Amino acid sequence: MPGTLAQGVGAKQVNSRGEIYEQNYGLMTSQRLWGTITENRNGRGPCYLKTSGITSNQENELYKAYLNMAPVQALKWLDSEYGPSLRDVEIEGTEPYIVGGHTASGY
C-alpha cells in the first residue's frame, strides 16, 4: 500500500538522514523497491515515506483508502496519537512476490 501514500499524497521516500533517495534509483516500482533495499544495506535505514505535514483532508482520505484495503493499518493509526500527518510511515523493501492485497487473493 505504499503506492497509495506515494501517489495519493505525494509522499517521497526518505532515509534515516531525511534525504530523499528515490530519484537516485528511479520511480518505477522495482526501482523504488531496490532503492529502499540499497539504502538499508548501506546503513542509511530505516526508510520512510514522508507523510508528516500532509493536510488533514489528505490524512482523512488515507484513512478511507486504508479502511478499504488494509483496515488494520487504518485502525492502528486511528487508535494511536500519531496518524500519518504526524509521523512518517516506515517502509521496508523485500523481494517482489504476488500477493493481490487489493482483492484478498494471490499466492
C-alpha atoms as an extended CHARMM CRD file, in Angstrom:
* protein
*
       107  EXT
         1         1  MET       CA              0.0000000000        0.0000000000        0.0000000000  PROA      1               0.0000000000
         2         2  PRO       CA              2.9530000000        2.3740000000       -0.1280000000  PROA      2               0.0000000000
         3         3  GLY       CA              1.7620000000        3.3030000000       -3.6180000000  PROA      3               0.0000000000
         4         4  THR       CA             -1.3240000000        4.8740000000       -2.0740000000  PROA      4               0.0000000000
         5         5  LEU       CA              0.9130000000        7.0820000000        0.0360000000  PROA      5               0.0000000000
         6         6  ALA       CA              3.3510000000        7.8910000000       -2.7610000000  PROA      6               0.0000000000
         7         7  GLN       CA              0.7110000000        8.5940000000       -5.3850000000  PROA      7               0.0000000000
         8         8  GLY       CA             -2.1640000000        9.7500000000       -3.2090000000  PROA      8               0.0000000000
         9         9  VAL       CA             -0.3570000000       12.3670000000       -1.1450000000  PROA      9               0.0000000000
        10        10  GLY       CA              2.9510000000       12.6500000000       -2.9870000000  PROA      10              0.0000000000
        11        11  ALA       CA              4.9600000000       11.1090000000       -0.1480000000  PROA      11              0.0000000000
        12        12  LYS       CA              8.6570000000       10.9020000000       -1.0070000000  PROA      12              0.0000000000
        13        13  GLN       CA             10.9500000000        8.0690000000        0.0320000000  PROA      13              0.0000000000
        14        14  VAL       CA             13.4470000000        9.3000000000        2.6190000000  PROA      14              0.0000000000
        15        15  ASN       CA             16.1870000000        7.5670000000        4.5760000000  PROA      15              0.0000000000
        16        16  SER       CA             17.0440000000        7.9380000000        8.2590000000  PROA      16              0.0000000000
        17        17  ARG       CA             19.0260000000       11.0800000000        7.4460000000  PROA      17              0.0000000000
        18        18  GLY       CA             15.9470000000       12.7070000000        5.9250000000  PROA      18              0.0000000000
        19        19  GLU       CA             17.4440000000       12.5350000000        2.4300000000  PROA      19              0.0000000000
        20        20  ILE       CA             15.0440000000       11.9500000000       -0.4530000000  PROA      20              0.0000000000
        21        21  TYR       CA             16.6400000000        8.9890000000       -2.1960000000  PROA      21              0.0000000000
        22        22  GLU       CA             14.0100000000        7.8380000000       -4.6640000000  PROA      22              0.0000000000
        23        23  GLN       CA             15.3640000000        9.9800000000       -7.5270000000  PROA      23              0.0000000000
        24        24  ASN       CA             18.7250000000        8.1880000000       -7.1950000000  PROA      24              0.0000000000
        25        25  TYR       CA             17.2040000000        4.8490000000       -8.1900000000  PROA      25              0.0000000000
        26        26  GLY       CA             14.1870000000        5.6840000000      -10.3770000000  PROA      26              0.0000000000
        27        27  LEU       CA             10.4580000000        5.8430000000       -9.8120000000  PROA      27              0.0000000000
        28        28  MET       CA              9.2450000000        2.5400000000      -11.2600000000  PROA      28              0.0000000000
        29        29  THR       CA              8.0260000000        0.1610000000       -8.5510000000  PROA      29              0.0000000000
        30        30  SER       CA             11.0000000000       -2.1750000000       -8.9380000000  PROA      30              0.0000000000
        31        31  GLN       CA             13.4190000000        0.7790000000       -8.7560000000  PROA      31              0.0000000000
        32        32  ARG       CA             11.7180000000        2.2230000000       -5.6730000000  PROA      32              0.0000000000
        33        33  LEU       CA             11.9360000000       -1.1990000000       -4.0460000000  PROA      33              0.0000000000
        34        34  TRP       CA             15.6130000000       -1.5620000000       -4.9470000000  PROA      34              0.0000000000
        35        35  GLY       CA             16.2950000000        1.9220000000       -3.5860000000  PROA      35              0.0000000000
        36        36  THR       CA             14.8730000000        1.0340000000       -0.1750000000  PROA      36              0.0000000000
        37        37  ILE       CA             16.8240000000       -2.2220000000       -0.0300000000  PROA      37              0.0000000000
        38        38  THR       CA             20.0340000000       -0.4230000000       -1.0330000000  PROA      38              0.0000000000
        39        39  GLU       CA             19.5930000000        2.4150000000        1.4670000000  PROA      39              0.0000000000
        40        40  ASN       CA             19.1440000000       -0.1250000000        4.2720000000  PROA      40              0.0000000000
        41        41  ARG       CA             22.1220000000       -2.2030000000        3.1150000000  PROA      41              0.0000000000
        42        42  ASN       CA             24.2900000000        0.9170000000        3.0770000000  PROA      42              0.0000000000
        43        43  GLY       CA             23.3720000000        1.8230000000        6.6590000000  PROA      43              0.0000000000
        44        44  ARG       CA             21.0130000000        4.6800000000        5.8460000000  PROA      44              0.0000000000
        45        45  GLY       CA             17.8560000000        2.9600000000        7.0610000000  PROA      45              0.0000000000
        46        46  PRO       CA             15.2740000000        2.7350000000        8.2950000000  PROA      46              0.0000000000
        47        47  CYS       CA             13.4550000000        4.2660000000        5.3580000000  PROA      47              0.0000000000
        48        48  TYR       CA             10.1550000000        6.1130000000        5.3450000000  PROA      48              0.0000000000
        49        49  LEU       CA              7.5010000000        7.6410000000        3.1820000000  PROA      49              0.0000000000
        50        50  LYS       CA              7.4520000000       11.2820000000        4.2350000000  PROA      50              0.0000000000
        51        51  THR       CA              3.8480000000       11.8500000000        5.2590000000  PROA      51              0.0000000000
        52        52  SER       CA              4.3990000000       14.2240000000        8.1610000000  PROA      52              0.0000000000
        53        53  GLY       CA              2.9280000000       17.5530000000        7.2280000000  PROA      53              0.0000000000
        54        54  ILE       CA              0.1630000000       16.3100000000        4.9370000000  PROA      54              0.0000000000
        55        55  THR       CA             -3.1400000000       18.1410000000        5.2980000000  PROA      55              0.0000000000
        56        56  SER       CA             -5.9870000000       16.8600000000        7.4700000000  PROA      56              0.0000000000
        57        57  ASN       CA             -8.0160000000       16.3000000000        4.2880000000  PROA      57              0.0000000000
        58        58  GLN       CA             -5.2180000000       14.1510000000        2.8150000000  PROA      58              0.0000000000
        59        59  GLU       CA             -4.9850000000       12.2110000000        6.0730000000  PROA      59              0.0000000000
        60        60  ASN       CA             -8.7440000000       11.5760000000        6.0940000000  PROA      60              0.0000000000
        61        61  GLU       CA             -8.5670000000       10.3220000000        2.5070000000  PROA      61              0.0000000000
        62        62  LEU       CA             -5.7600000000        7.9510000000        3.5250000000  PROA      62              0.0000000000
        63        63  TYR       CA             -7.8770000000        6.6050000000        6.3830000000  PROA      63              0.0000000000
        64        64  LYS       CA            -10.7070000000        5.8920000000        3.9310000000  PROA      64              0.0000000000
        65        65  ALA       CA             -8.4040000000        4.2180000000        1.4350000000  PROA      65              0.0000000000
        66        66  TYR       CA             -6.7250000000        2.0840000000        4.0890000000  PROA      66              0.0000000000
        67        67  LEU       CA            -10.0310000000        1.0920000000        5.7090000000  PROA      67              0.0000000000
        68        68  ASN       CA            -10.8930000000       -0.3920000000        2.3300000000  PROA      68              0.0000000000
        69        69  MET       CA             -7.6320000000       -2.2310000000        1.5990000000  PROA      69              0.0000000000
        70        70  ALA       CA             -5.6470000000       -2.5180000000        4.8530000000  PROA      70              0.0000000000
        71        71  PRO       CA             -8.0610000000       -1.9340000000        7.7360000000  PROA      71              0.0000000000
        72        72  VAL       CA             -5.6220000000       -2.9790000000       10.4540000000  PROA      72              0.0000000000
        73        73  GLN       CA             -3.2470000000       -0.1560000000        9.4710000000  PROA      73              0.0000000000
        74        74  ALA       CA             -6.0610000000        2.4030000000        9.4410000000  PROA      74              0.0000000000
        75        75  LEU       CA             -7.2820000000        1.2330000000       12.8350000000  PROA      75              0.0000000000
        76        76  LYS       CA             -3.7450000000        1.3530000000       14.2170000000  PROA      76              0.0000000000
        77        77  TRP       CA             -3.4130000000        4.9690000000       13.0780000000  PROA      77              0.0000000000
        78        78  LEU       CA             -6.8110000000        5.8970000000       14.4690000000  PROA      78              0.0000000000
        79        79  ASP       CA             -6.0950000000        4.1750000000       17.7910000000  PROA      79              0.0000000000
        80        80  SER       CA             -2.7450000000        5.8850000000       18.3020000000  PROA      80              0.0000000000
        81        81  GLU       CA             -1.9990000000        9.5200000000       18.8570000000  PROA      81              0.0000000000
        82        82  TYR       CA              0.1740000000        9.5840000000       15.7270000000  PROA      82              0.0000000000
        83        83  GLY       CA             -1.5010000000        9.4110000000       12.3580000000  PROA      83              0.0000000000
        84        84  PRO       CA              0.3760000000        9.7170000000        9.0800000000  PROA      84              0.0000000000
        85        85  SER       CA              0.2320000000       13.5180000000        9.2000000000  PROA      85              0.0000000000
        86        86  LEU       CA              2.3200000000       13.4950000000       12.3890000000  PROA      86              0.0000000000
        87        87  ARG       CA              4.6820000000       10.5720000000       11.8510000000  PROA      87              0.0000000000
        88        88  ASP       CA              6.3150000000        9.3300000000        8.6550000000  PROA      88              0.0000000000
        89        89  VAL       CA              5.4250000000        5.7980000000        7.6050000000  PROA      89              0.0000000000
        90        90  GLU       CA              8.3000000000        3.3280000000        7.8340000000  PROA      90              0.0000000000
        91        91  ILE       CA              8.7790000000        1.1310000000        4.7670000000  PROA      91              0.0000000000
        92        92  GLU       CA             10.8050000000       -1.9880000000        4.1210000000  PROA      92              0.0000000000
        93        93  GLY       CA             11.9940000000       -3.4280000000        0.8410000000  PROA      93              0.0000000000
        94        94  THR       CA             11.6780000000       -7.0940000000        0.1090000000  PROA      94              0.0000000000
        95        95  GLU       CA             11.7900000000       -9.2570000000       -2.9650000000  PROA      95              0.0000000000
        96        96  PRO       CA              8.8150000000       -8.8810000000       -5.2990000000  PROA      96              0.0000000000
        97        97  TYR       CA              6.1240000000      -11.5000000000       -4.9090000000  PROA      97              0.0000000000
        98        98  ILE       CA              2.4930000000      -11.9090000000       -5.8460000000  PROA      98              0.0000000000
        99        99  VAL       CA              0.0710000000      -11.0610000000       -3.0570000000  PROA      99              0.0000000000
       100       100  GLY       CA             -3.0020000000       -9.4800000000       -4.5670000000  PROA      100             0.0000000000
       101       101  GLY       CA             -3.7150000000       -7.3610000000       -1.4820000000  PROA      101             0.0000000000
       102       102  HSD       CA             -6.3960000000       -5.3050000000       -3.1670000000  PROA      102             0.0000000000
       103       103  THR       CA             -8.5160000000       -8.3660000000       -3.8400000000  PROA      103             0.0000000000
       104       104  ALA       CA             -7.5820000000      -10.5290000000       -0.8530000000  PROA      104             0.0000000000
       105       105  SER       CA             -6.2730000000      -13.0880000000       -3.3210000000  PROA      105             0.0000000000
       106       106  GLY       CA             -2.8760000000      -14.1700000000       -4.5110000000  PROA      106             0.0000000000
       107       107  TYR       CA             -0.3670000000      -16.8560000000       -3.8160000000  PROA      107             0.0000000000
